[in-house]
Amino acid sequence: METILVTGGAGFIGSHTCVELLQQNYEVVVVDNLQNASAESLSRVETITGKTVHFYQVDLLHKDALTAVFNKHHIDAVIHFAGLKAVGESTQIPLTYYHNNLTGTLVLLDTMNEHHVFNLVFSSSASVYGDQKNTPYHEAMKLIPSSPYGHTKVMIEQILQDTFQSDPRWNISLLRYFNPVGAHSSGLMGEDPTGIPNNLMPFITQVAIGNRETLNIFGGDYPTPDGTCIRDYIHVVDLALGHIKALEKLAAQKTPDITAYNLGAGKGYSVLEMVNAFVTASGHKIPYQITDRRDGDIAEFFADTNKAKNELGWQTTLNLTDMCRDAWNWQRHNPNGYK
Ligand SMILES: NC(=O)c1ccc[n+]([C@@H]2O[C@H](COP(=O)([O-])OP(=O)(O)OC[C@H]3O[C@@H](n4cnc5c(N)ncnc54)[C@H](O)[C@@H]3O)[C@@H](O)[C@H]2O)c1
C-alpha cells in the first residue's frame, strides 16, 4: 500500500496519523471540510516531516468533489476519521450527527467501491460499549451505545459488516479508541478544540495556560480509590501508530476480513491522578472544584488490549508523564491552538 487517503486528516488524531504515515514513506492524501479543524495542522505536519500532504478541502457529503480526488490519486487504502465526535452535542443535534457521520460514510464507501478501493481503517470508539460496568471492555462484548454519537459508530460498524458480507474483497479494520490525549513531541501539533473543551486534558491545559479559571470535576463520590472517575487514556502518537499497524495487517493478510480492535492503554487513571500528573509535568497549579456527577458517567472503564497486541503487534509505549508533558508543551507554545 503506497497512497493512503485520510478523511478528517486535519483533525486531532488524523493530523498525528499523517505524520506517522509520511515518516513511514506513505503518500498521504487528505480530505477534510475543516468544520472542526484548521489547515494549519497540515502545514505543521509538513514542517515536522519535510514532506508534502495532498490536501483537498472537501466535504464527504459532496460526492462529485470526493470522486475528483479518487480520480486524481491512485488510492490504495482509506483511513476514515472524518466525523462529528462530541457526545453531549450529539444529544442536542442528533440529526446533524446521523447525517454527517452516516451519510459521509455511505458516500465514501460508494466512491471507494466505484474506484475498486477496498482497504479501510475506520475510527470507531469505546462509546460503542455504552455504559457497561464489567470493565475491561472486550471486543466481543455487546454494543449498547448510550448517545446518538455512539449509535453512529455502531451503525457504521454494522454498515461495514454488511458491506463486507456482500463483497468479500472488502478488507476492514474497526479501531475502537479509548481516550486520546497528549500531542506531538515537537510541540507543533496538538488538540485544538473549538469552544469549551469536552474532554479532560484540553480543559486542564487551558486552565494551566490561563484561558480558563477552574477545572470542574464531575463527581467525587464514585466507588473508586479517590472518588473520581477512571478512564483509559492513550497518547495520540501511540494511537496514530496503531493505524499503521492496522494498515500493515490489511496489506499482509491473504484473505480479506473485517475485525474490531480496542486501542487503549489497557489501564485506567482517575481524574485526580491525571490532574496531579499534569501538575508534576508542567509545574503549574490546576485549581479545581468537584461538582455534581454528569448524567450517564460510570465510575470506571478501560480497554482489554490483548487482541490488538496479539493480532496487530501493537501496544502503547508512552505513559502518563509523556501524555502530560507533550500536551503541556503543545499548549504553552500555542496558547491559542492553531490560531
Ligand atoms: N478524540 C476522541 O476522543 C475520539 C475518541 C474515539 C473516537 N474518535 C473518533 O476519531 C475520529 C477523529 O477524531 P478527532 O478527535 O481527530 O476529531 P476532530 O474533530 O479533530 O477530527 C475530525 C475531522 O473530521 C472533519 N470532518 C467532519 N465531518 C466531515 C465531513 N463531512 N467531511 C469532511 N471532513 C469532515 C473535521 O473537520 C475534523 O477535522 C472521529 O471519527 C471520532 O469520532 C475520537
The ligand as an SDF file (V2000), in Angstrom:
LIG
                    3D

 44 48  0  0  0  0  0  0  0  0999 V2000
  -10.8740   12.3310   20.1410 N   0  0  0  0  0  0  0  0  0  0  0  0
  -11.5490   11.3670   20.7590 C   0  0  0  0  0  0  0  0  0  0  0  0
  -11.7150   11.4170   21.9750 O   0  0  0  0  0  0  0  0  0  0  0  0
  -12.0950   10.1880   19.9850 C   0  0  0  0  0  0  0  0  0  0  0  0
  -12.3910    9.0060   20.6780 C   0  0  0  0  0  0  0  0  0  0  0  0
  -12.9260    7.9360   19.9630 C   0  0  0  0  0  0  0  0  0  0  0  0
  -13.1510    8.0380   18.5930 C   0  0  0  0  0  0  0  0  0  0  0  0
  -12.8490    9.2010   17.9480 N   0  0  0  0  0  0  0  0  0  0  0  0
  -13.1290    9.3050   16.5080 C   0  0  0  0  0  0  0  0  0  0  0  0
  -11.9270    9.5610   15.8240 O   0  0  0  0  0  0  0  0  0  0  0  0
  -12.1630   10.3890   14.6830 C   0  0  0  0  0  0  0  0  0  0  0  0
  -11.2380   11.5920   14.7310 C   0  0  0  0  0  0  0  0  0  0  0  0
  -11.4060   12.2670   15.9590 O   0  0  0  0  0  0  0  0  0  0  0  0
  -10.6010   13.5940   16.3090 P   0  0  0  0  0  0  0  0  0  0  0  0
  -10.5010   13.6530   17.7940 O   0  0  0  0  0  0  0  0  0  0  0  0
   -9.3820   13.6910   15.4960 O   0  0  0  0  0  0  0  0  0  0  0  0
  -11.6880   14.6600   15.8590 O   0  0  0  0  0  0  0  0  0  0  0  0
  -11.5190   16.0050   15.0280 P   0  0  0  0  0  0  0  0  0  0  0  0
  -12.8140   16.7230   15.0970 O   0  0  0  0  0  0  0  0  0  0  0  0
  -10.2940   16.7210   15.4700 O   0  0  0  0  0  0  0  0  0  0  0  0
  -11.2880   15.4300   13.5570 O   0  0  0  0  0  0  0  0  0  0  0  0
  -12.3480   15.0600   12.7060 C   0  0  0  0  0  0  0  0  0  0  0  0
  -12.1530   15.7830   11.4130 C   0  0  0  0  0  0  0  0  0  0  0  0
  -13.1850   15.4220   10.5000 O   0  0  0  0  0  0  0  0  0  0  0  0
  -13.5560   16.5760    9.7780 C   0  0  0  0  0  0  0  0  0  0  0  0
  -14.9040   16.3300    9.2650 N   0  0  0  0  0  0  0  0  0  0  0  0
  -16.0460   16.1300    9.9790 C   0  0  0  0  0  0  0  0  0  0  0  0
  -17.0800   15.9000    9.1580 N   0  0  0  0  0  0  0  0  0  0  0  0
  -16.6040   15.9410    7.8860 C   0  0  0  0  0  0  0  0  0  0  0  0
  -17.1750   15.7810    6.5990 C   0  0  0  0  0  0  0  0  0  0  0  0
  -18.4890   15.5630    6.4320 N   0  0  0  0  0  0  0  0  0  0  0  0
  -16.3860   15.8850    5.5090 N   0  0  0  0  0  0  0  0  0  0  0  0
  -15.0630   16.1200    5.6520 C   0  0  0  0  0  0  0  0  0  0  0  0
  -14.4500   16.2970    6.8400 N   0  0  0  0  0  0  0  0  0  0  0  0
  -15.2160   16.2040    7.9510 C   0  0  0  0  0  0  0  0  0  0  0  0
  -13.4240   17.7200   10.7650 C   0  0  0  0  0  0  0  0  0  0  0  0
  -13.2570   18.9820   10.1440 O   0  0  0  0  0  0  0  0  0  0  0  0
  -12.1910   17.3010   11.5570 C   0  0  0  0  0  0  0  0  0  0  0  0
  -11.0020   17.8190   11.0210 O   0  0  0  0  0  0  0  0  0  0  0  0
  -13.6460   10.7620   14.7350 C   0  0  0  0  0  0  0  0  0  0  0  0
  -14.3470    9.8990   13.8680 O   0  0  0  0  0  0  0  0  0  0  0  0
  -14.0250   10.4920   16.1850 C   0  0  0  0  0  0  0  0  0  0  0  0
  -15.3840   10.1480   16.3110 O   0  0  0  0  0  0  0  0  0  0  0  0
  -12.3130   10.2710   18.6150 C   0  0  0  0  0  0  0  0  0  0  0  0
  1  2  1  0
  2  3  2  0
  2  4  1  0
  4  5  1  0
  4 44  2  0
  5  6  2  0
  6  7  1  0
  7  8  2  0
  8  9  1  0
  8 44  1  0
  9 10  1  0
  9 42  1  0
 10 11  1  0
 11 12  1  0
 11 40  1  0
 12 13  1  0
 13 14  1  0
 14 15  2  0
 14 16  1  0
 14 17  1  0
 17 18  1  0
 18 19  2  0
 18 20  1  0
 18 21  1  0
 21 22  1  0
 22 23  1  0
 23 24  1  0
 23 38  1  0
 24 25  1  0
 25 26  1  0
 25 36  1  0
 26 27  1  0
 26 35  1  0
 27 28  2  0
 28 29  1  0
 29 30  1  0
 29 35  2  0
 30 31  1  0
 30 32  2  0
 32 33  1  0
 33 34  2  0
 34 35  1  0
 36 37  1  0
 36 38  1  0
 38 39  1  0
 40 41  1  0
 40 42  1  0
 42 43  1  0
M  CHG  2   8   1  16  -1
M  END
$$$$
